[in-house]
Amino acid sequence: VYEKPASSGMGAALQMARTRGMLGEERESAGRMFDMKGAGLHAYEEDKEKSGVNLQYYDEFGRKMTQKQAFRQLSWKFHGKMPSKKRRERRMAEVEKQMAEQSKDRAMEYMGA
């Protein structure tokens, strides 16, 4: 069987793959989001099920962090930088305040005593 060499470029390689049936079906659509013209390599089909992956981030005190806060912590650690002394002190005061509120016995406050 005589085959044409695909050494003349990407177009020749794609044509060879099409003739062998290696690319699957081609669908014509337009727009950047649905760019399936040509090779048919991408399958932009929405999953009907959610992936079920839920990332939760916690700081060193066990408090939940937002995605933005977690990224900042990761970035500081990676680059070897830290927030300023004033911001660290402010954060520690906030943590201490939250810890004090959690450890308070509020049963007496609710009973009116």
C-alpha positions as CSV (number, residue, x, y, z in Angstrom):
1,V,0.0,0.0,0.0
2,Y,1.4,3.3,-1.1
3,E,1.1,6.2,1.4
4,K,1.8,9.8,0.8
5,P,4.4,11.1,3.3
6,A,3.2,13.6,5.9
7,S,6.5,15.5,5.9
8,S,5.2,18.5,4.1
9,G,3.6,20.2,7.1
10,M,0.8,20.1,9.6
11,G,-1.9,20.2,6.9
12,A,-0.6,17.1,5.3
13,A,-0.4,15.3,8.7
14,L,-4.1,16.3,9.4
15,Q,-5.2,15.1,5.9
16,M,-3.4,11.7,6.5
17,A,-5.1,11.4,9.9
18,R,-8.5,12.2,8.3
19,T,-8.1,9.6,5.6
20,R,-7.2,6.9,8.1
21,G,-10.2,7.9,10.3
22,M,-8.1,8.8,13.3
23,L,-9.8,12.1,14.1
24,G,-13.4,11.1,14.6
25,E,-16.3,13.0,13.3
26,E,-16.0,16.7,12.3
27,R,-18.8,19.1,13.3
28,E,-19.1,22.5,11.8
29,S,-19.7,25.3,14.3
30,A,-18.6,28.8,14.8
31,G,-17.4,31.0,17.6
32,R,-14.4,30.9,19.9
33,M,-16.2,28.7,22.6
34,F,-17.3,26.1,20.0
35,D,-14.1,26.0,17.9
36,M,-14.4,22.5,16.5
37,K,-13.7,23.1,12.9
38,G,-11.0,21.1,11.4
39,A,-9.5,18.3,13.5
40,G,-12.4,17.5,15.8
41,L,-9.9,17.1,18.6
42,H,-12.0,19.0,21.2
43,A,-15.2,17.8,22.7
44,Y,-17.0,20.7,24.3
45,E,-19.9,18.8,25.8
46,E,-21.2,19.9,29.2
47,D,-21.1,17.3,31.9
48,K,-24.5,16.7,33.2
49,E,-23.1,15.7,36.6
50,K,-21.0,17.9,38.8
51,S,-17.5,16.6,39.5
52,G,-18.2,16.5,43.3
53,V,-14.8,18.0,44.1
54,N,-15.0,20.7,46.7
55,L,-11.7,22.2,47.9
56,Q,-11.8,23.8,51.3
57,Y,-8.9,25.8,52.7
58,Y,-8.0,26.2,56.4
59,D,-5.4,28.4,58.0
60,E,-3.0,27.4,60.8
61,F,-5.7,28.1,63.4
62,G,-8.2,25.8,61.8
63,R,-10.4,28.6,60.4
64,K,-11.8,28.3,56.9
65,M,-10.2,30.6,54.3
66,T,-11.6,31.8,51.0
67,Q,-9.9,30.8,47.7
68,K,-8.3,34.3,47.6
69,Q,-6.9,34.0,51.1
70,A,-5.5,30.6,50.4
71,F,-3.9,31.8,47.2
72,R,-2.2,34.7,49.1
73,Q,-0.9,32.3,51.7
74,L,0.5,30.0,49.0
75,S,2.0,32.9,47.2
76,W,3.7,34.3,50.4
77,K,5.1,30.8,51.2
78,F,6.4,30.3,47.6
79,H,8.1,33.7,47.3
80,G,9.4,33.7,50.9
81,K,7.5,36.9,51.7
82,M,5.2,37.8,54.5
83,P,2.7,40.5,55.1
84,S,3.9,43.6,57.0
85,K,4.3,43.6,60.8
86,K,1.2,45.8,61.2
87,R,-1.0,43.4,59.2
88,R,0.3,40.4,61.0
89,E,-0.5,42.1,64.4
90,R,-4.0,43.0,63.2
91,R,-4.6,39.5,62.0
92,M,-3.4,38.0,65.3
93,A,-5.7,40.4,67.3
94,E,-8.6,39.3,65.1
95,V,-7.8,35.6,65.7
96,E,-7.5,36.1,69.5
97,K,-10.9,38.0,69.5
98,Q,-12.5,35.1,67.6
99,M,-11.0,32.5,69.9
100,A,-12.2,34.4,73.0
101,E,-15.7,34.6,71.5
102,Q,-15.7,30.9,70.9
103,S,-14.5,30.0,74.3
104,K,-17.0,32.2,76.1
105,D,-19.9,30.5,77.9
106,R,-22.9,32.2,76.5
107,A,-25.5,30.2,78.3
108,M,-25.8,32.7,81.1
109,E,-26.2,35.6,78.6
110,Y,-29.1,33.9,77.0
111,M,-30.8,33.2,80.3
112,G,-30.7,36.9,81.2
113,A,-28.3,36.6,84.1
